[in-house]
Amino acid sequence: MRLVVARCQVDYAGRLTAHLPMATRVLMIKADGSVLVHSDGGSYTPLNWRSPPCALREGTTEDGQVEWTVTGKTDDTLRILIEEVLHESSHDLGVDPGLQKDGVEKHLQELLAEHPATLAAGLTLVRREFPTAIGPVDLMCRDAEGLSVAVEIKRRGEIDGVEQLTRYLELLNRDPLLTGKGSVRGIFAAQAIKPQARVLAEDRGITCAVVDYDALRGMDDDAEHRLF
């Protein structure tokens, strides 16, 4: 991973446009090919980013300033104009063992993998921990029409979980094997979902599903056949 702390201006052009005026920020270039722009406040979510695979080209403007141009498979472009580099370093982080979920969240995933139709009628499981370049999707499913559905599972549904699923969907919708019959859609499942997270999810076309953990456990707990 390459980390650069710099005074920079960032401009994104694609489906929409976004501008970050000159300020000190952290630029993160990860080994998976992603490029992220972070500030020192507000949230741990990047201000802007390009998901892998993408290419970073370093050049200079006519007046001699350093400019990075980040491009990918789409026409979207991220341009980073660097006024001053305050720090730069590179680090080999090695192979990450992955997120270790707490017992309840892990059990929720197991139960929903066994009973995906509790999230949506006709939903069937394709695979648990479906791999992407930025981490595994909890469940990859198909709906009754054969369309791919990515499911992200949390104990408490907050904005960061919606952002995580959004990034997964951005990558998954570039895979022609998943989008042959139509776009991959998302389901955000949790025991409780905060109102702000629900608004953000629905704005992005993501379905919210509140999960009854006790009811799910009951489906695997047939009282007539228990010894105790």
C-alpha positions in Angstrom: 0.0 0.0 0.0 1.2 3.5 -0.9 0.3 6.4 1.4 0.7 10.0 0.3 -0.2 13.0 2.5 -0.5 16.0 0.2 -2.2 19.3 -0.4 -4.3 18.4 -3.4 -7.4 19.2 -5.5 -9.6 16.3 -6.6 -12.0 16.3 -9.6 -14.3 13.4 -10.5 -16.0 13.2 -13.9 -18.4 10.4 -14.9 -22.1 9.7 -14.3 -21.9 12.9 -12.3 -19.2 15.5 -11.4 -17.6 16.2 -8.0 -15.0 18.7 -6.9 -12.8 18.8 -3.8 -11.0 22.1 -3.5 -7.3 22.3 -2.5 -6.7 21.0 1.0 -4.5 18.5 2.9 -5.7 14.9 2.4 -4.5 11.3 2.5 -4.2 9.5 -0.8 -4.2 5.7 -0.5 -3.2 3.5 -3.4 -3.9 -0.1 -2.5 -2.3 -3.3 -4.0 -5.7 -4.3 -5.3 -5.6 -1.3 -7.7 -8.1 0.9 -5.8 -7.4 4.6 -5.2 -9.0 6.4 -2.2 -9.0 10.0 -1.0 -9.5 10.6 2.7 -9.8 13.6 4.9 -9.1 14.0 8.6 -12.7 14.3 9.7 -16.3 13.5 9.0 -16.1 9.8 8.5 -13.8 6.9 7.7 -15.6 6.7 4.3 -13.3 8.1 1.6 -14.3 11.5 0.1 -13.8 9.9 -3.3 -12.4 6.7 -4.7 -12.0 4.5 -7.8 -12.6 0.8 -7.3 -10.3 -1.8 -8.8 -9.3 -2.5 -11.5 -8.1 0.9 -12.4 -4.9 2.6 -13.7 -3.0 5.5 -12.1 -1.0 7.7 -14.5 1.3 10.3 -12.9 2.2 13.4 -15.0 2.5 17.1 -14.8 0.4 20.1 -15.9 1.5 22.8 -18.2 2.6 24.9 -15.2 4.6 22.0 -13.7 2.2 20.8 -11.0 2.0 17.0 -10.4 -1.3 15.5 -11.6 -2.6 12.0 -11.1 -5.2 10.6 -13.5 -7.1 7.5 -12.4 -9.1 5.6 -15.0 -10.8 2.2 -15.1 -13.0 0.1 -17.3 -15.7 2.8 -17.5 -15.3 6.4 -18.7 -15.2 7.7 -15.2 -12.0 9.7 -14.4 -10.5 10.9 -11.1 -8.0 13.7 -11.5 -5.8 14.7 -8.5 -3.8 17.9 -8.7 -1.0 17.8 -6.1 0.4 21.1 -4.8 2.7 19.8 -2.1 3.6 16.3 -0.8 4.0 16.3 3.0 4.7 12.6 3.4 5.0 9.5 1.2 5.6 5.8 2.2 4.9 2.3 0.9 4.0 -0.7 3.0 3.6 -4.4 2.3 0.6 -5.5 4.4 0.7 -9.1 3.4 -2.3 -11.4 3.1 -5.3 -10.3 5.2 -7.0 -13.1 7.1 -10.4 -11.4 6.6 -13.0 -10.0 8.9 -13.8 -12.2 11.9 -17.5 -11.6 12.6 -19.0 -11.8 16.0 -21.1 -14.8 17.0 -24.5 -13.3 16.4 -23.6 -11.8 13.0 -21.9 -15.1 11.9 -24.9 -17.1 13.0 -27.2 -14.7 11.2 -25.3 -15.3 8.0 -25.5 -19.1 8.5 -29.2 -19.0 9.2 -30.0 -16.7 6.2 -27.9 -18.9 3.9 -30.1 -21.9 4.9 -33.4 -19.8 4.6 -32.8 -17.1 2.0 -36.5 -17.0 1.1 -37.1 -15.2 4.4 -35.5 -12.1 2.8 -37.5 -12.2 -0.4 -39.9 -14.7 -1.9 -38.2 -17.1 -4.3 -34.7 -16.2 -3.3 -32.2 -19.1 -3.4 -28.5 -19.3 -2.3 -25.7 -19.4 -4.8 -22.7 -19.0 -2.4 -21.7 -17.7 1.0 -18.8 -15.3 1.2 -18.8 -14.6 -2.5 -15.4 -13.1 -3.4 -14.8 -9.7 -4.8 -11.6 -7.6 -5.2 -12.5 -5.6 -2.0 -13.8 -8.4 0.2 -16.4 -11.1 0.3 -20.1 -10.5 -0.1 -22.0 -12.3 2.7 -24.5 -14.1 0.4 -24.8 -14.2 -3.3 -28.3 -15.4 -4.3 -30.7 -15.6 -7.2 -34.3 -14.3 -7.2 -37.3 -16.0 -8.7 -36.5 -14.4 -12.1 -32.9 -15.7 -12.1 -31.3 -12.3 -11.4 -28.3 -12.1 -9.1 -28.8 -10.6 -5.6 -26.0 -9.6 -3.2 -26.9 -9.7 0.5 -25.0 -7.8 3.1 -25.8 -8.8 6.7 -25.2 -6.8 9.9 -26.5 -7.0 13.5 -27.2 -3.2 13.3 -27.8 -1.6 10.0 -25.9 1.7 9.7 -24.7 3.9 6.9 -21.3 2.3 6.7 -23.0 -1.1 5.9 -24.9 0.5 3.0 -21.7 2.1 1.7 -20.0 -1.3 1.9 -22.8 -3.0 -0.1 -22.8 -0.1 -2.6 -19.1 -0.7 -3.3 -19.7 -4.5 -3.7 -22.6 -3.8 -6.2 -20.4 -1.4 -8.2 -17.9 -4.2 -8.8 -20.4 -7.0 -9.2 -22.3 -5.1 -11.9 -19.1 -5.1 -14.0 -19.1 -8.9 -14.2 -20.9 -10.1 -17.3 -21.4 -13.6 -15.8 -23.6 -12.0 -13.1 -25.4 -9.4 -15.2 -26.4 -11.6 -18.2 -30.1 -11.4 -17.3 -30.0 -7.9 -15.7 -28.2 -5.8 -13.0 -27.2 -7.3 -9.7 -29.4 -5.8 -7.0 -28.7 -5.6 -3.3 -30.4 -6.5 0.0 -29.2 -4.9 3.2 -30.3 -7.3 6.1 -30.0 -6.5 9.8 -31.8 -7.0 13.1 -32.4 -3.3 13.2 -31.8 -0.6 10.5 -31.2 3.1 11.4 -33.5 5.5 9.6 -30.6 7.3 7.9 -29.2 4.0 6.6 -32.7 3.0 5.3 -33.0 6.4 3.4 -29.6 6.0 1.8 -30.2 2.4 0.9 -33.5 3.1 -0.8 -32.0 6.1 -2.6 -29.5 3.7 -4.1 -32.1 1.1 -5.1 -31.0 -1.3 -2.2 -33.8 -3.3 -0.5 -33.8 -3.2 3.3 -34.8 -6.4 5.3 -35.2 -6.4 9.0 -34.3 -9.9 10.3 -35.9 -11.6 13.3 -33.0 -13.6 14.8 -35.1 -15.5 17.3 -37.6 -16.5 14.5 -34.8 -17.7 12.3 -33.3 -19.8 15.1 -36.7 -21.3 15.7 -36.8 -22.5 12.1 -33.8 -24.7 12.9 -35.1 -25.7 16.4 -37.9 -28.2 16.1 -39.2 -28.6 19.6 -40.9 -31.9 18.9 -37.5 -33.5 18.2 -35.4 -32.0 20.9 -34.1 -34.2 23.8 -34.2 -31.3 26.2 
